[in-house]
Amino acid sequence: MNKKTASNECSMALSGFKIFSVIAFGVAIILFIAIASYKAMDTKLSNELSALPLPEVSEGMRGTMGIDKNINETTIDNYLGRSDAVYRDMRMLIDDADYKAIDGDSYLSGIVEGFEVIPLPFLTYPEGLPEAVGKGYSGKTLFSYDKENDKYVANYKESMQVLEDIFPKDKIIFLMCGGGGYAGMTKNLLVKLGWDKEKIYNVGGYWYYDGEHKTPIKMTIDGVETYAFWRLNYHNIDFSVLHEA
């Protein structure tokens, strides 16, 4: 190998090293920026998730149903989409109780975006329904209420597992229904069965919601009124596969 060839190879090696160094430096800068951005985003998210008032029951009639004073139909839009929470609407698709008699709706005609449906009457029979609505659902339930001892008793061996799957104990739980009653009854059920009452919010009733995140279920197609239940994320309970306790 002559001196000229060796010199050229040395120059090429040096140039390659410089290019590699520039690329490596660029990648390092990108990684640094990405990590910094991730940490900033994580900090911001943590701050947002921590900014949540503790449950505080409203005054008056709404308080008797356990509707929260701070997080309810008028403010729930500010708390949607949280990664540390689950959202549950406790209405039936079509309730046997006649809620039109009290200016409500027996059909689930709309829902707040992000809420998933799990009917309270599948969990336990609603207590203290207004006389005007008549008799409600009378089918099978996961739990029965022992009024004498003020406790809920599992009707099936899988009852607690079903409940824990639908209402994770490590999550904040936002509950909603038509007027607030079913949501309040659900919170009472969960608390009596061991859930943390400070992580459960009864946000009231969809009938009074006027926010920006409505998903309409009642609709008219070709002049025919129908209900788009297919739009719902619905938790059905197949009691036929459960084993009696």
Secondary structure in CASP SS format (residue, H / E / C, confidence):
PFRMAT SS
TARGET T0000
AUTHOR 0000-0000-0000
METHOD secondary structure of the structure
MODEL  1
M C 1.00
N C 1.00
K H 1.00
K H 1.00
T H 1.00
A H 1.00
S H 1.00
N H 1.00
E H 1.00
C H 1.00
S H 1.00
M H 1.00
A H 1.00
L H 1.00
S H 1.00
G H 1.00
F H 1.00
K H 1.00
I H 1.00
F H 1.00
S H 1.00
V H 1.00
I H 1.00
A H 1.00
F H 1.00
G H 1.00
V H 1.00
A H 1.00
I H 1.00
I H 1.00
L H 1.00
F H 1.00
I H 1.00
A H 1.00
I H 1.00
A H 1.00
S H 1.00
Y H 1.00
K H 1.00
A H 1.00
M H 1.00
D H 1.00
T H 1.00
K H 1.00
L H 1.00
S H 1.00
N H 1.00
E H 1.00
L H 1.00
S H 1.00
A C 1.00
L C 1.00
P C 1.00
L C 1.00
P C 1.00
E C 1.00
V E 1.00
S C 1.00
E C 1.00
G H 1.00
M H 1.00
R H 1.00
G H 1.00
T H 1.00
M C 1.00
G C 1.00
I C 1.00
D E 1.00
K C 1.00
N C 1.00
I C 1.00
N C 1.00
E C 1.00
T C 1.00
T C 1.00
I H 1.00
D H 1.00
N H 1.00
Y H 1.00
L C 1.00
G C 1.00
R C 1.00
S C 1.00
D C 1.00
A E 1.00
V E 1.00
Y E 1.00
R E 1.00
D E 1.00
M C 1.00
R C 1.00
M C 1.00
L C 1.00
I E 1.00
D C 1.00
D C 1.00
A C 1.00
D C 1.00
Y H 1.00
K H 1.00
A H 1.00
I H 1.00
D C 1.00
G C 1.00
D C 1.00
S C 1.00
Y E 1.00
L C 1.00
S C 1.00
G E 1.00
I E 1.00
V E 1.00
E C 1.00
G C 1.00
F C 1.00
E E 1.00
V E 1.00
I C 1.00
P C 1.00
L H 1.00
P H 1.00
F H 1.00
L H 1.00
T C 1.00
Y C 1.00
P C 1.00
E C 1.00
G C 1.00
L C 1.00
P C 1.00
E H 1.00
A H 1.00
V H 1.00
G C 1.00
K C 1.00
G C 1.00
Y C 1.00
S C 1.00
G C 1.00
K C 1.00
T C 1.00
L C 1.00
F E 1.00
S E 1.00
Y E 1.00
D E 1.00
K C 1.00
E C 1.00
N C 1.00
D C 1.00
K E 1.00
Y E 1.00
V E 1.00
A E 1.00
N C 1.00
Y E 1.00
K C 1.00
E C 1.00
S H 1.00
M H 1.00
Q H 1.00
V H 1.00
L H 1.00
E H 1.00
D H 1.00
I H 1.00
F C 1.00
P C 1.00
K C 1.00
D C 1.00
K C 1.00
I E 1.00
I E 1.00
F E 1.00
L E 1.00
M E 1.00
C E 1.00
G C 1.00
G C 1.00
G C 1.00
G H 1.00
Y H 1.00
A H 1.00
G H 1.00
M H 1.00
T H 1.00
K H 1.00
N H 1.00
L H 1.00
L H 1.00
V H 1.00
K H 1.00
L C 1.00
G C 1.00
W C 1.00
D C 1.00
K H 1.00
E H 1.00
K H 1.00
I E 1.00
Y E 1.00
N E 1.00
V E 1.00
G E 1.00
G E 1.00
Y H 1.00
W H 1.00
Y H 1.00
Y C 1.00
D C 1.00
G C 1.00
E C 1.00
H C 1.00
K E 1.00
T E 1.00
P E 1.00
I C 1.00
K E 1.00
M E 1.00
T E 1.00
I E 1.00
D C 1.00
G C 1.00
V E 1.00
E E 1.00
T E 1.00
Y E 1.00
A C 1.00
F H 1.00
W H 1.00
R H 1.00
L C 1.00
N C 1.00
Y E 1.00
H C 1.00
N C 1.00
I C 1.00
D C 1.00
F H 1.00
S H 1.00
V H 1.00
L C 1.00
H C 1.00
E E 1.00
A C 1.00
END
